[in-house]
């Protein structure tokens, strides 16, 4: 199978297993039978089911394919084993000042490969079948639920932001130690008709806050502690 064929110059690119493996991520939500075949081809090339050390991990392009697709197709134990074996080859790096975690893949380059990092992290965050569910079982309710905007990123980021059981849970993380514990502001909208809300701090203390111009103006400490925003009694 070709990854790409140019009929003008009669050129076949990526002929062989790569032609099936490379588009597997895109096949998964739409043509699962093709995607499964691509995953099986990659698994066979890598020796996943042979009880031997995985092959091809020293090639970053092959490694990224494996890490990404394992997120969609491997069960939790297999995925864990793949990442453990990949540890030596991905070169995880943490920039404490910029608050950035990246994979350098032992390439000795000035900047990390953005596309390879994104694809690898897609495999890291996905559990088996998650990528396909995004398209085939979409959560459309999220568009009408409370939404956080105006975060002062990259100085601050939300390590937690989820709506469950009638409340919004938030945790703010600072970019670095210099900003740890600082106060930062954000806005919350899509609050419906509820005019007053409560903020329950990690310490258990509660304070009330009113909706102004259809949104909450919220100030929180960047301490990575979970607070709950819920309708006031």
Secondary structure as the mmCIF struct_conf table of DSSP 4:
data_model
#
loop_
_struct_conf.conf_type_id
_struct_conf.id
_struct_conf.beg_label_comp_id
_struct_conf.beg_label_asym_id
_struct_conf.beg_label_seq_id
_struct_conf.end_label_comp_id
_struct_conf.end_label_asym_id
_struct_conf.end_label_seq_id
BEND BEND1 UNK A 3 UNK A 3
STRN STRN1 UNK A 4 UNK A 6
TURN_TY1_P TURN_TY1_P1 UNK A 7 UNK A 10
STRN STRN2 UNK A 11 UNK A 13
BEND BEND2 UNK A 14 UNK A 14
TURN_TY1_P TURN_TY1_P2 UNK A 15 UNK A 16
HELX_RH_AL_P HELX_RH_AL_P1 UNK A 17 UNK A 21
TURN_TY1_P TURN_TY1_P3 UNK A 22 UNK A 23
HELX_RH_AL_P HELX_RH_AL_P2 UNK A 24 UNK A 27
TURN_TY1_P TURN_TY1_P4 UNK A 28 UNK A 30
HELX_RH_AL_P HELX_RH_AL_P3 UNK A 32 UNK A 46
TURN_TY1_P TURN_TY1_P5 UNK A 47 UNK A 51
BEND BEND3 UNK A 52 UNK A 52
HELX_LH_PP_P HELX_LH_PP_P1 UNK A 53 UNK A 54
BEND BEND4 UNK A 55 UNK A 56
TURN_TY1_P TURN_TY1_P6 UNK A 57 UNK A 58
BEND BEND5 UNK A 59 UNK A 59
HELX_RH_AL_P HELX_RH_AL_P4 UNK A 60 UNK A 73
BEND BEND6 UNK A 74 UNK A 74
HELX_RH_AL_P HELX_RH_AL_P5 UNK A 76 UNK A 90
STRN STRN3 UNK A 92 UNK A 95
TURN_TY1_P TURN_TY1_P7 UNK A 96 UNK A 99
STRN STRN4 UNK A 100 UNK A 103
TURN_TY1_P TURN_TY1_P8 UNK A 105 UNK A 106
BEND BEND7 UNK A 110 UNK A 111
HELX_RH_AL_P HELX_RH_AL_P6 UNK A 114 UNK A 125
HELX_LH_PP_P HELX_LH_PP_P2 UNK A 126 UNK A 127
TURN_TY1_P TURN_TY1_P9 UNK A 128 UNK A 129
HELX_RH_AL_P HELX_RH_AL_P7 UNK A 130 UNK A 136
BEND BEND8 UNK A 137 UNK A 137
HELX_RH_3T_P HELX_RH_3T_P1 UNK A 140 UNK A 144
BEND BEND9 UNK A 145 UNK A 145
STRN STRN5 UNK A 147 UNK A 149
TURN_TY1_P TURN_TY1_P10 UNK A 153 UNK A 155
STRN STRN6 UNK A 156 UNK A 164
TURN_TY1_P TURN_TY1_P11 UNK A 165 UNK A 166
STRN STRN7 UNK A 167 UNK A 174
BEND BEND10 UNK A 175 UNK A 176
TURN_TY1_P TURN_TY1_P12 UNK A 177 UNK A 181
STRN STRN8 UNK A 183 UNK A 189
TURN_TY1_P TURN_TY1_P13 UNK A 192 UNK A 193
STRN STRN9 UNK A 196 UNK A 200
TURN_TY1_P TURN_TY1_P14 UNK A 202 UNK A 203
BEND BEND11 UNK A 204 UNK A 204
STRN STRN10 UNK A 206 UNK A 210
STRN STRN11 UNK A 212 UNK A 212
TURN_TY1_P TURN_TY1_P15 UNK A 213 UNK A 214
STRN STRN12 UNK A 215 UNK A 215
STRN STRN13 UNK A 216 UNK A 221
BEND BEND12 UNK A 222 UNK A 223
STRN STRN14 UNK A 227 UNK A 231
#
